[in-house]
Amino acid sequence: MRRRLLLGLFAACAVALAVFVAGFFVGRWGARREAVSSAPVVQAVRRIARLATVEMEIADVVRYEEVKTILVFDIPKNATLRLRGKVIGGFDLERGFDVEANAGQRLILVRLPAPQILAVDDRLEWFDEHSGWLNPITPSDRTHWTQWARGALARAAKDGGLFEKSAAHARDLFTDAASAFGWSAEVTVDGKRVPSAPRGTGTAQP
């Protein structure tokens, strides 16, 4: 009787140990499988992040004038510039960019910093200049006015919705990339979630 009791206790312990070991290895295998399954989509999202830029064509005409007063006389100098150029907006991926995978919900969480102007490719044309020997247009004036013109292009692009388009374009890129793996994506820019694209509007174009 005692021998049967010991054998039964030993068998119960063996079964419990087998269940524990099986659960341990299944758990580790499941965790490893989960990590592996999320790696491709995370890698894909990181790779396309550099494509999340938007380019805008800007054209404008601006006039600069400076007046120099000598005694009681105002002596102006002025120039009119035709501005044309491309302004590129996007994100500095060296700061504030992060990707996190929620394998349970098959959801990719993408965090981006605030959008900014990445580059201005300007083409300036000077015409209709007026100045005199008492108040001439100098190389310093041209440098200053050129810098102002570049800033004017950047401001025009910003006012034209460049940053909003950058966020929407990034959302569409990440959503499409995640969808290719059967996942969904949630994008936040500067701490604010970018709303999903309205149905039927298609993907935003840069």
N, CA and C atoms as a LAMMPS dump frame, in Angstrom:
ITEM: TIMESTEP
0
ITEM: NUMBER OF ATOMS
618
ITEM: BOX BOUNDS ff ff ff
-5.0000000000000000e+02 5.0000000000000000e+02
-5.0000000000000000e+02 5.0000000000000000e+02
-5.0000000000000000e+02 5.0000000000000000e+02
ITEM: ATOMS id mol type element x y z
1 1 1 N 0.839 -1.204 0
2 1 2 C 0 0 0
3 1 3 C 0.874 1.254 0
4 2 1 N 1.865 1.211 0.871
5 2 2 C 2.758 2.368 0.956
6 2 3 C 3.543 2.547 -0.333
7 3 1 N 3.91 1.373 -0.924
8 3 2 C 4.665 1.449 -2.173
9 3 3 C 3.83 2.062 -3.279
10 4 1 N 2.538 1.664 -3.343
11 4 2 C 1.657 2.242 -4.357
12 4 3 C 1.491 3.75 -4.162
13 5 1 N 1.398 4.168 -2.9
14 5 2 C 1.25 5.591 -2.594
15 5 3 C 2.469 6.374 -3.065
16 6 1 N 3.669 5.808 -2.805
17 6 2 C 4.902 6.479 -3.239
18 6 3 C 4.992 6.546 -4.753
19 7 1 N 4.598 5.436 -5.415
20 7 2 C 4.628 5.423 -6.873
21 7 3 C 3.655 6.447 -7.45
22 8 1 N 2.466 6.537 -6.83
23 8 2 C 1.471 7.512 -7.29
24 8 3 C 1.96 8.936 -7.098
25 9 1 N 2.603 9.203 -5.948
26 9 2 C 3.127 10.536 -5.679
27 9 3 C 4.238 10.88 -6.66
28 10 1 N 5.08 9.9 -6.951
29 10 2 C 6.184 10.114 -7.9
30 10 3 C 5.632 10.413 -9.293
31 11 1 N 4.594 9.656 -9.678
32 11 2 C 3.992 9.868 -11.002
33 11 3 C 3.364 11.261 -11.096
34 12 1 N 2.693 11.672 -10.014
35 12 2 C 2.072 13.002 -10.016
36 12 3 C 3.117 14.094 -10.141
37 13 1 N 4.232 13.917 -9.408
38 13 2 C 5.317 14.91 -9.488
39 13 3 C 5.911 14.946 -10.889
40 14 1 N 6.055 13.779 -11.499
41 14 2 C 6.622 13.716 -12.851
42 14 3 C 5.715 14.43 -13.852
43 15 1 N 4.41 14.21 -13.721
44 15 2 C 3.456 14.872 -14.625
45 15 3 C 3.5 16.381 -14.433
46 16 1 N 3.532 16.819 -13.163
47 16 2 C 3.572 18.266 -12.877
48 16 3 C 4.837 18.884 -13.457
49 17 1 N 5.975 18.167 -13.311
50 17 2 C 7.241 18.677 -13.848
51 17 3 C 7.192 18.749 -15.368
52 18 1 N 6.599 17.734 -15.99
53 18 2 C 6.493 17.72 -17.452
54 18 3 C 5.636 18.873 -17.944
55 19 1 N 4.526 19.12 -17.258
56 19 2 C 3.646 20.228 -17.64
57 19 3 C 4.365 21.555 -17.492
58 20 1 N 5.119 21.718 -16.396
59 20 2 C 5.855 22.971 -16.168
60 20 3 C 6.897 23.206 -17.261
61 21 1 N 7.681 22.122 -17.546
62 21 2 C 8.728 22.258 -18.571
63 21 3 C 8.114 22.547 -19.924
64 22 1 N 7.022 21.857 -20.253
65 22 2 C 6.362 22.107 -21.545
66 22 3 C 5.839 23.534 -21.617
67 23 1 N 5.225 23.988 -20.536
68 23 2 C 4.714 25.358 -20.514
69 23 3 C 5.827 26.375 -20.651
70 24 1 N 6.96 26.114 -19.998
71 24 2 C 8.1 27.037 -20.067
72 24 3 C 8.607 27.185 -21.497
73 25 1 N 8.808 26.003 -22.145
74 25 2 C 9.356 26.054 -23.504
75 25 3 C 8.33 26.573 -24.504
76 26 1 N 7.069 26.241 -24.323
77 26 2 C 6.032 26.771 -25.208
78 26 3 C 5.944 28.28 -25.062
79 27 1 N 6.032 28.752 -23.807
80 27 2 C 5.991 30.201 -23.571
81 27 3 C 7.151 30.903 -24.239
82 28 1 N 8.348 30.338 -24.095
83 28 2 C 9.535 30.943 -24.716
84 28 3 C 9.424 30.889 -26.226
85 29 1 N 8.943 29.776 -26.746
86 29 2 C 8.792 29.646 -28.206
87 29 3 C 7.765 30.636 -28.725
88 30 1 N 6.665 30.783 -27.954
89 30 2 C 5.626 31.731 -28.367
90 30 3 C 6.131 33.154 -28.349
91 31 1 N 6.915 33.499 -27.303
92 31 2 C 7.459 34.861 -27.228
93 31 3 C 8.423 35.107 -28.373
94 32 1 N 9.257 34.062 -28.661
95 32 2 C 10.221 34.219 -29.746
96 32 3 C 9.484 34.356 -31.07
97 33 1 N 8.416 33.567 -31.243
98 33 2 C 7.634 33.633 -32.474
99 33 3 C 6.989 35.008 -32.628
100 34 1 N 6.497 35.56 -31.516
101 34 2 C 5.871 36.882 -31.543
102 34 3 C 6.889 37.942 -31.935
103 35 1 N 8.107 37.846 -31.354
104 35 2 C 9.138 38.835 -31.662
105 35 3 C 9.532 38.758 -33.128
106 36 1 N 9.693 37.523 -33.631
107 36 2 C 10.09 37.349 -35.023
108 36 3 C 9.006 37.853 -35.957
109 37 1 N 7.745 37.602 -35.617
110 37 2 C 6.649 37.996 -36.502
111 37 3 C 6.511 39.509 -36.604
112 38 1 N 6.923 40.245 -35.574
113 38 2 C 6.786 41.7 -35.612
114 38 3 C 8.012 42.37 -36.224
115 39 1 N 9.14 41.654 -36.285
116 39 2 C 10.373 42.267 -36.769
117 39 3 C 10.288 42.756 -38.211
118 40 1 N 9.744 41.995 -39.156
119 40 2 C 9.721 42.474 -40.543
120 40 3 C 8.934 43.764 -40.729
121 41 1 N 7.776 43.877 -40.091
122 41 2 C 6.972 45.076 -40.28
123 41 3 C 7.627 46.281 -39.611
124 42 1 N 8.262 46.073 -38.447
125 42 2 C 8.974 47.173 -37.785
126 42 3 C 10.137 47.643 -38.656
127 43 1 N 10.874 46.689 -39.219
128 43 2 C 12.005 47.037 -40.08
129 43 3 C 11.543 47.782 -41.323
130 44 1 N 10.434 47.346 -41.906
131 44 2 C 9.904 48.008 -43.101
132 44 3 C 9.495 49.439 -42.8
133 45 1 N 8.847 49.646 -41.656
134 45 2 C 8.411 50.997 -41.274
135 45 3 C 9.623 51.896 -41.069
136 46 1 N 10.645 51.384 -40.434
137 46 2 C 11.852 52.194 -40.212
138 46 3 C 12.529 52.553 -41.536
139 47 1 N 12.516 51.626 -42.473
140 47 2 C 13.192 51.881 -43.741
141 47 3 C 12.488 52.949 -44.57
142 48 1 N 11.167 52.966 -44.54
143 48 2 C 10.453 53.943 -45.362
144 48 3 C 10.31 55.298 -44.668
145 49 1 N 10.749 55.394 -43.423
146 49 2 C 10.577 56.652 -42.682
147 49 3 C 11.249 57.817 -43.4
148 50 1 N 12.381 57.556 -44.058
149 50 2 C 13.1 58.628 -44.743
150 50 3 C 12.368 59.11 -45.987
151 51 1 N 11.371 58.364 -46.414
152 51 2 C 10.577 58.785 -47.578
153 51 3 C 9.444 59.717 -47.185
154 52 1 N 9.261 59.933 -45.898
155 52 2 C 8.138 60.752 -45.427
156 52 3 C 8.443 62.237 -45.556
157 53 1 N 8.633 62.677 -46.784
158 53 2 C 8.874 64.094 -47.057
159 53 3 C 7.879 64.579 -48.103
160 54 1 N 7.602 65.866 -48.058
161 54 2 C 6.664 66.482 -48.999
162 54 3 C 7.349 67.657 -49.667
163 55 1 N 7.158 67.79 -50.961
164 55 2 C 7.771 68.871 -51.732
165 55 3 C 6.682 69.796 -52.269
166 56 1 N 6.876 71.092 -52.109
167 56 2 C 5.919 72.081 -52.607
168 56 3 C 6.618 73.059 -53.529
169 57 1 N 5.943 73.4 -54.64
170 57 2 C 6.447 74.411 -55.565
171 57 3 C 5.854 75.76 -55.154
172 58 1 N 6.712 76.744 -54.983
173 58 2 C 6.272 78.075 -54.552
174 58 3 C 6.733 79.11 -55.584
175 59 1 N 5.857 80.044 -55.907
176 59 2 C 6.203 81.153 -56.806
177 59 3 C 5.599 82.43 -56.242
178 60 1 N 6.38 83.52 -56.277
179 60 2 C 5.903 84.787 -55.722
180 60 3 C 6.768 85.914 -56.269
181 61 1 N 6.281 87.118 -56.122
182 61 2 C 7.046 88.312 -56.477
183 61 3 C 7.071 89.221 -55.251
184 62 1 N 8.274 89.643 -54.862
185 62 2 C 8.4 90.506 -53.687
186 62 3 C 9.227 91.737 -54.045
187 63 1 N 8.983 92.799 -53.312
188 63 2 C 9.704 94.055 -53.554
189 63 3 C 10.348 94.499 -52.241
190 64 1 N 11.62 94.836 -52.317
191 64 2 C 12.355 95.314 -51.151
192 64 3 C 12.685 96.787 -51.361
193 65 1 N 12.595 97.533 -50.293
194 65 2 C 12.957 98.959 -50.378
195 65 3 C 13.563 99.408 -49.06
196 66 1 N 14.638 100.145 -49.157
197 66 2 C 15.254 100.767 -47.998
198 66 3 C 15.467 102.241 -48.306
199 67 1 N 15.218 103.065 -47.318
200 67 2 C 15.315 104.517 -47.505
201 67 3 C 16.398 105.065 -46.592
202 68 1 N 17.285 105.842 -47.174
203 68 2 C 18.355 106.488 -46.424
204 68 3 C 18.08 107.99 -46.404
205 69 1 N 18.066 108.582 -45.212
206 69 2 C 17.792 110.01 -45.08
207 69 3 C 19.098 110.782 -44.957
208 70 1 N 19.309 111.692 -45.88
209 70 2 C 20.475 112.572 -45.87
210 70 3 C 19.965 114.008 -45.758
211 71 1 N 20.297 114.632 -44.626
212 71 2 C 19.744 115.953 -44.294
213 71 3 C 18.236 115.825 -44.247
214 72 1 N 17.536 116.442 -45.156
215 72 2 C 16.076 116.365 -45.156
216 72 3 C 15.571 115.563 -46.347
217 73 1 N 16.467 114.901 -47.035
218 73 2 C 16.077 114.173 -48.246
219 73 3 C 16.05 112.667 -47.988
220 74 1 N 14.993 112.021 -48.443
221 74 2 C 14.873 110.561 -48.366
222 74 3 C 15.32 109.977 -49.706
223 75 1 N 16.357 109.155 -49.655
224 75 2 C 16.908 108.567 -50.874
225 75 3 C 16.676 107.059 -50.811
226 76 1 N 15.746 106.557 -51.618
227 76 2 C 15.42 105.119 -51.554
228 76 3 C 16.307 104.275 -52.463
229 77 1 N 16.364 103.03 -52.135
230 77 2 C 16.892 102.02 -53.047
231 77 3 C 15.962 100.822 -52.937
232 78 1 N 15.661 100.212 -54.047
233 78 2 C 14.707 99.116 -54.029
234 78 3 C 14.998 98.128 -55.153
235 79 1 N 14.44 96.973 -55.01
236 79 2 C 14.58 95.929 -56.016
237 79 3 C 13.365 95.01 -55.933
238 80 1 N 13 94.495 -57.064
239 80 2 C 11.901 93.536 -57.137
240 80 3 C 12.469 92.18 -57.536
241 81 1 N 12.051 91.142 -56.829
242 81 2 C 12.542 89.791 -57.086
243 81 3 C 11.382 88.878 -57.445
244 82 1 N 11.621 88.047 -58.42
245 82 2 C 10.677 86.978 -58.733
246 82 3 C 11.201 85.709 -58.061
247 83 1 N 10.394 85.133 -57.174
248 83 2 C 10.801 83.956 -56.404
249 83 3 C 10.15 82.702 -56.985
250 84 1 N 10.939 81.712 -57.194
251 84 2 C 10.431 80.393 -57.56
252 84 3 C 11.319 79.36 -56.888
253 85 1 N 10.721 78.317 -56.42
254 85 2 C 11.547 77.314 -55.763
255 85 3 C 10.751 76.153 -55.214
256 86 1 N 11.5 75.164 -54.742
257 86 2 C 10.913 73.986 -54.127
258 86 3 C 11.254 73.993 -52.639
259 87 1 N 10.261 73.735 -51.84
260 87 2 C 10.455 73.658 -50.391
261 87 3 C 10.11 72.234 -49.957
262 88 1 N 11.036 71.6 -49.257
263 88 2 C 10.844 70.213 -48.818
264 88 3 C 10.617 70.188 -47.312
265 89 1 N 9.529 69.584 -46.911
266 89 2 C 9.193 69.454 -45.496
267 89 3 C 9.215 67.994 -45.077
268 90 1 N 9.541 67.76 -43.828
269 90 2 C 9.582 66.385 -43.331
270 90 3 C 9.963 66.345 -41.871
271 91 1 N 10.714 65.315 -41.478
272 91 2 C 10.989 65.077 -40.068
273 91 3 C 12.473 64.799 -39.844
274 92 1 N 12.972 65.289 -38.727
275 92 2 C 14.332 64.992 -38.297
276 92 3 C 14.285 63.649 -37.561
277 93 1 N 14.699 62.585 -38.244
278 93 2 C 14.587 61.243 -37.675
279 93 3 C 15.623 60.956 -36.603
280 94 1 N 16.551 61.883 -36.397
281 94 2 C 17.555 61.7 -35.356
282 94 3 C 17.008 62.002 -33.971
283 95 1 N 15.845 62.609 -33.91
284 95 2 C 15.264 62.914 -32.607
285 95 3 C 13.749 62.676 -32.645
286 96 1 N 13.258 62.01 -31.631
287 96 2 C 11.816 61.84 -31.485
288 96 3 C 11.174 60.814 -32.389
289 97 1 N 11.959 60.012 -33.124
290 97 2 C 11.377 58.989 -33.99
291 97 3 C 11.475 57.641 -33.294
292 98 1 N 10.334 56.942 -33.199
293 98 2 C 10.326 55.657 -32.512
294 98 3 C 9.235 54.782 -33.112
295 99 1 N 9.496 53.484 -33.158
296 99 2 C 8.522 52.512 -33.666
297 99 3 C 8.352 51.414 -32.629
298 100 1 N 7.115 51.107 -32.307
299 100 2 C 6.813 50.074 -31.315
300 100 3 C 5.75 49.144 -31.881
301 101 1 N 5.908 47.845 -31.643
302 101 2 C 4.97 46.854 -32.163
303 101 3 C 4.125 46.275 -31.039
304 102 1 N 2.818 46.21 -31.258
305 102 2 C 1.893 45.532 -30.36
306 102 3 C 1.414 44.283 -31.095
307 103 1 N 2.122 43.158 -30.858
308 103 2 C 1.837 41.938 -31.605
309 103 3 C 0.435 41.406 -31.315
310 104 1 N -0.044 41.612 -30.088
311 104 2 C -1.372 41.126 -29.735
312 104 3 C -2.459 41.741 -30.594
313 105 1 N -2.328 43.036 -30.863
314 105 2 C -3.317 43.743 -31.689
315 105 3 C -2.861 43.911 -33.133
316 106 1 N -1.655 43.402 -33.438
317 106 2 C -1.063 43.571 -34.771
318 106 3 C -1.095 45.053 -35.159
319 107 1 N -0.562 45.86 -34.245
320 107 2 C -0.595 47.316 -34.388
321 107 3 C 0.81 47.882 -34.262
322 108 1 N 1.189 48.742 -35.206
323 108 2 C 2.463 49.441 -35.166
324 108 3 C 2.218 50.865 -34.676
325 109 1 N 2.938 51.26 -33.631
326 109 2 C 2.834 52.606 -33.085
327 109 3 C 4.063 53.399 -33.539
328 110 1 N 3.838 54.449 -34.32
329 110 2 C 4.916 55.262 -34.873
330 110 3 C 4.855 56.648 -34.252
331 111 1 N 5.963 57.079 -33.667
332 111 2 C 6.038 58.409 -33.065
333 111 3 C 7.069 59.247 -33.825
334 112 1 N 6.641 60.436 -34.246
335 112 2 C 7.494 61.342 -35.016
336 112 3 C 7.586 62.691 -34.312
337 113 1 N 8.705 63.398 -34.493
338 113 2 C 8.798 64.762 -33.948
339 113 3 C 7.981 65.724 -34.797
340 114 1 N 7.971 66.977 -34.414
341 114 2 C 7.252 67.984 -35.194
342 114 3 C 7.887 68.117 -36.585
343 115 1 N 7.086 68.295 -37.637
344 115 2 C 7.659 68.478 -38.97
345 115 3 C 8.402 69.799 -39.067
346 116 1 N 9.298 69.891 -40.042
347 116 2 C 10.076 71.099 -40.214
348 116 3 C 10.505 71.243 -41.673
349 117 1 N 11.049 72.422 -42.001
350 117 2 C 11.59 72.644 -43.332
351 117 3 C 12.942 71.944 -43.424
352 118 1 N 13.086 71.031 -44.375
353 118 2 C 14.337 70.295 -44.542
354 118 3 C 15.252 70.946 -45.572
355 119 1 N 14.668 71.555 -46.588
356 119 2 C 15.5 72.154 -47.64
357 119 3 C 14.676 73.162 -48.431
358 120 1 N 15.368 74.174 -48.947
359 120 2 C 14.759 75.166 -49.837
360 120 3 C 15.642 75.273 -51.074
361 121 1 N 15.094 74.896 -52.213
362 121 2 C 15.808 74.998 -53.485
363 121 3 C 15.229 76.2 -54.236
364 122 1 N 15.905 77.33 -54.115
365 122 2 C 15.34 78.572 -54.65
366 122 3 C 15.963 78.96 -55.982
367 123 1 N 15.175 79.635 -56.789
368 123 2 C 15.636 80.233 -58.039
369 123 3 C 15.126 81.671 -58.039
370 124 1 N 16.026 82.608 -57.824
371 124 2 C 15.663 84.019 -57.684
372 124 3 C 16.068 84.783 -58.934
373 125 1 N 15.19 85.676 -59.355
374 125 2 C 15.463 86.523 -60.52
375 125 3 C 15.319 87.982 -60.106
376 126 1 N 16.411 88.735 -60.228
377 126 2 C 16.393 90.143 -59.869
378 126 3 C 15.992 90.978 -61.096
379 127 1 N 15.099 91.94 -60.881
380 127 2 C 14.763 92.863 -61.95
381 127 3 C 14.174 94.132 -61.348
382 128 1 N 14.135 95.157 -62.152
383 128 2 C 13.569 96.442 -61.758
384 128 3 C 14.243 97 -60.501
385 129 1 N 15.562 97.211 -60.604
386 129 2 C 16.329 97.756 -59.493
387 129 3 C 16.467 99.268 -59.643
388 130 1 N 16.406 99.965 -58.492
389 130 2 C 16.567 101.42 -58.485
390 130 3 C 17.43 101.819 -57.293
391 131 1 N 18.501 102.55 -57.57
392 131 2 C 19.357 103.052 -56.505
393 131 3 C 20.162 104.222 -57.066
394 132 1 N 20.883 104.896 -56.186
395 132 2 C 21.709 106.035 -56.598
396 132 3 C 23.054 105.98 -55.908
397 133 1 N 23.953 106.88 -56.322
398 133 2 C 25.293 106.826 -55.759
399 133 3 C 25.319 107.211 -54.291
400 134 1 N 24.298 107.933 -53.827
401 134 2 C 24.232 108.272 -52.406
402 134 3 C 23.672 107.115 -51.558
403 135 1 N 22.982 106.215 -52.213
404 135 2 C 22.422 105.06 -51.494
405 135 3 C 22.39 103.862 -52.453
406 136 1 N 23.566 103.305 -52.792
407 136 2 C 23.632 102.24 -53.788
408 136 3 C 23.23 100.876 -53.212
409 137 1 N 22.846 99.982 -54.098
410 137 2 C 22.608 98.592 -53.719
411 137 3 C 23.963 97.893 -53.625
412 138 1 N 24.268 97.352 -52.489
413 138 2 C 25.579 96.75 -52.235
414 138 3 C 25.488 95.225 -52.24
415 139 1 N 26.634 94.537 -52.323
416 139 2 C 26.625 93.067 -52.191
417 139 3 C 26.008 92.604 -50.874
418 140 1 N 26.2 93.386 -49.836
419 140 2 C 25.598 93.037 -48.548
420 140 3 C 24.08 93.079 -48.634
421 141 1 N 23.553 94.092 -49.37
422 141 2 C 22.107 94.169 -49.57
423 141 3 C 21.595 92.924 -50.288
424 142 1 N 22.3 92.522 -51.324
425 142 2 C 21.869 91.361 -52.095
426 142 3 C 21.885 90.092 -51.239
427 143 1 N 22.906 89.959 -50.414
428 143 2 C 22.963 88.795 -49.525
429 143 3 C 21.799 88.79 -48.547
430 144 1 N 21.551 89.945 -47.949
431 144 2 C 20.462 90.07 -46.984
432 144 3 C 19.11 89.813 -47.644
433 145 1 N 18.882 90.394 -48.803
434 145 2 C 17.604 90.223 -49.484
435 145 3 C 17.414 88.792 -49.984
436 146 1 N 18.503 88.141 -50.392
437 146 2 C 18.415 86.742 -50.818
438 146 3 C 18.015 85.847 -49.654
439 147 1 N 18.603 86.084 -48.491
440 147 2 C 18.239 85.314 -47.306
441 147 3 C 16.778 85.55 -46.938
442 148 1 N 16.361 86.808 -47.073
443 148 2 C 14.958 87.124 -46.777
444 148 3 C 14.036 86.399 -47.752
445 149 1 N 14.442 86.343 -49.03
446 149 2 C 13.631 85.672 -50.045
447 149 3 C 13.501 84.18 -49.748
448 150 1 N 14.598 83.547 -49.341
449 150 2 C 14.536 82.129 -48.98
450 150 3 C 13.58 81.911 -47.81
451 151 1 N 13.651 82.812 -46.832
452 151 2 C 12.726 82.717 -45.708
453 151 3 C 11.284 82.912 -46.152
454 152 1 N 11.077 83.802 -47.134
455 152 2 C 9.722 84.04 -47.645
456 152 3 C 9.169 82.787 -48.318
457 153 1 N 10.019 82.06 -49.047
458 153 2 C 9.58 80.814 -49.661
459 153 3 C 9.177 79.787 -48.597
460 154 1 N 9.991 79.671 -47.556
461 154 2 C 9.693 78.719 -46.483
462 154 3 C 8.397 79.083 -45.773
463 155 1 N 8.202 80.388 -45.514
464 155 2 C 6.965 80.828 -44.847
465 155 3 C 5.748 80.566 -45.728
466 156 1 N 5.894 80.794 -47.031
467 156 2 C 4.773 80.55 -47.942
468 156 3 C 4.394 79.074 -47.97
469 157 1 N 5.402 78.204 -47.95
470 157 2 C 5.125 76.768 -47.941
471 157 3 C 4.445 76.352 -46.643
472 158 1 N 4.927 76.899 -45.538
473 158 2 C 4.314 76.587 -44.244
474 158 3 C 2.868 77.053 -44.208
475 159 1 N 2.626 78.277 -44.687
476 159 2 C 1.255 78.792 -44.722
477 159 3 C 0.382 77.991 -45.673
478 160 1 N 1.012 77.367 -46.675
479 160 2 C 0.266 76.566 -47.636
480 160 3 C -0.039 75.157 -47.156
481 161 1 N 0.288 74.85 -45.905
482 161 2 C -0.052 73.551 -45.334
483 161 3 C 1.005 72.483 -45.499
484 162 1 N 2.273 72.892 -45.657
485 162 2 C 3.348 71.918 -45.857
486 162 3 C 3.452 70.943 -44.689
487 163 1 N 3.38 71.441 -43.467
488 163 2 C 3.546 70.575 -42.302
489 163 3 C 2.377 69.588 -42.171
490 164 1 N 1.176 70.059 -42.431
491 164 2 C 0.009 69.169 -42.369
492 164 3 C 0.098 68.076 -43.433
493 165 1 N 0.564 68.463 -44.622
494 165 2 C 0.719 67.475 -45.693
495 165 3 C 1.826 66.473 -45.36
496 166 1 N 2.875 66.94 -44.687
497 166 2 C 3.952 66.027 -44.275
498 166 3 C 3.421 64.973 -43.316
499 167 1 N 2.618 65.392 -42.348
500 167 2 C 2.065 64.447 -41.376
501 167 3 C 1.128 63.454 -42.047
502 168 1 N 0.271 63.943 -42.962
503 168 2 C -0.665 63.059 -43.648
504 168 3 C 0.07 62.077 -44.552
505 169 1 N 1.118 62.55 -45.219
506 169 2 C 1.89 61.668 -46.096
507 169 3 C 2.597 60.582 -45.292
508 170 1 N 3.161 60.949 -44.144
509 170 2 C 3.809 59.966 -43.28
510 170 3 C 2.794 58.927 -42.801
511 171 1 N 1.635 59.387 -42.403
512 171 2 C 0.586 58.452 -41.959
513 171 3 C 0.25 57.449 -43.055
514 172 1 N 0.086 57.937 -44.292
515 172 2 C -0.273 57.044 -45.395
516 172 3 C 0.84 56.055 -45.72
517 173 1 N 2.089 56.513 -45.671
518 173 2 C 3.216 55.612 -45.932
519 173 3 C 3.269 54.48 -44.905
520 174 1 N 3.176 54.846 -43.626
521 174 2 C 3.281 53.842 -42.57
522 174 3 C 2.06 52.914 -42.572
523 175 1 N 0.89 53.462 -42.858
524 175 2 C -0.321 52.645 -42.908
525 175 3 C -0.227 51.616 -44.03
526 176 1 N 0.239 52.054 -45.198
527 176 2 C 0.372 51.13 -46.332
528 176 3 C 1.424 50.057 -46.053
529 177 1 N 2.545 50.461 -45.433
530 177 2 C 3.599 49.495 -45.134
531 177 3 C 3.106 48.442 -44.136
532 178 1 N 2.424 48.887 -43.086
533 178 2 C 1.907 47.953 -42.092
534 178 3 C 0.845 47.044 -42.694
535 179 1 N 0 47.614 -43.543
536 179 2 C -1.082 46.839 -44.16
537 179 3 C -0.545 45.71 -45.03
538 180 1 N 0.618 45.927 -45.64
539 180 2 C 1.214 44.894 -46.491
540 180 3 C 1.573 43.646 -45.686
541 181 1 N 1.769 43.801 -44.383
542 181 2 C 2.095 42.666 -43.508
543 181 3 C 0.87 42.2 -42.712
544 182 1 N -0.295 42.78 -43.013
545 182 2 C -1.492 42.416 -42.277
546 182 3 C -1.622 43.118 -40.937
547 183 1 N -0.897 44.242 -40.778
548 183 2 C -0.943 45.017 -39.548
549 183 3 C -1.63 46.349 -39.819
550 184 1 N -1.91 47.08 -38.761
551 184 2 C -2.391 48.451 -38.877
552 184 3 C -1.378 49.373 -38.204
553 185 1 N -1.478 50.668 -38.478
554 185 2 C -0.504 51.623 -37.933
555 185 3 C -1.223 52.799 -37.308
556 186 1 N -0.652 53.261 -36.206
557 186 2 C -1.13 54.474 -35.539
558 186 3 C 0.047 55.447 -35.464
559 187 1 N -0.133 56.639 -36.016
560 187 2 C 0.961 57.603 -36.132
561 187 3 C 0.673 58.825 -35.271
562 188 1 N 1.657 59.212 -34.471
563 188 2 C 1.556 60.453 -33.709
564 188 3 C 2.698 61.369 -34.125
565 189 1 N 2.387 62.651 -34.279
566 189 2 C 3.364 63.666 -34.659
567 189 3 C 3.391 64.724 -33.567
568 190 1 N 4.565 64.905 -32.974
569 190 2 C 4.733 65.875 -31.895
570 190 3 C 3.724 65.626 -30.78
571 191 1 N 3.487 64.359 -30.479
572 191 2 C 2.594 63.987 -29.384
573 191 3 C 1.123 63.972 -29.73
574 192 1 N 0.754 64.301 -30.983
575 192 2 C -0.654 64.332 -31.377
576 192 3 C -0.911 63.266 -32.436
577 193 1 N -1.958 62.491 -32.231
578 193 2 C -2.287 61.43 -33.183
579 193 3 C -2.768 62.022 -34.498
580 194 1 N -2.239 61.486 -35.603
581 194 2 C -2.669 61.928 -36.928
582 194 3 C -3.936 61.157 -37.279
583 195 1 N -5.056 61.852 -37.537
584 195 2 C -6.307 61.15 -37.837
585 195 3 C -6.175 60.282 -39.077
586 196 1 N -6.975 59.223 -39.129
587 196 2 C -6.992 58.362 -40.303
588 196 3 C -7.498 59.129 -41.512
589 197 1 N -7.04 58.731 -42.691
590 197 2 C -7.468 59.394 -43.924
591 197 3 C -8.947 59.116 -44.161
592 198 1 N -9.711 60.12 -44.595
593 198 2 C -11.126 59.893 -44.918
594 198 3 C -11.252 58.836 -46.008
595 199 1 N -12.276 58.032 -45.925
596 199 2 C -12.461 56.975 -46.912
597 199 3 C -12.722 57.567 -48.294
598 200 1 N -12.109 56.93 -49.266
599 200 2 C -12.341 57.365 -50.64
600 200 3 C -11.431 58.47 -51.111
601 201 1 N -10.547 58.985 -50.207
602 201 2 C -9.666 60.079 -50.607
603 201 3 C -8.368 59.567 -51.192
604 202 1 N -8.025 58.297 -50.924
605 202 2 C -6.777 57.757 -51.448
606 202 3 C -5.599 58.204 -50.614
607 203 1 N -4.436 57.846 -51.083
608 203 2 C -3.194 58.179 -50.374
609 203 3 C -2.729 59.561 -50.746
610 204 1 N -2.289 60.344 -49.725
611 204 2 C -1.803 61.678 -49.988
612 204 3 C -0.532 61.62 -50.813
613 205 1 N -0.399 62.507 -51.756
614 205 2 C 0.777 62.561 -52.617
615 205 3 C 1.698 63.668 -52.159
616 206 1 N 3.027 63.426 -52.196
617 206 2 C 3.992 64.443 -51.79
618 206 3 C 4.034 65.573 -52.783
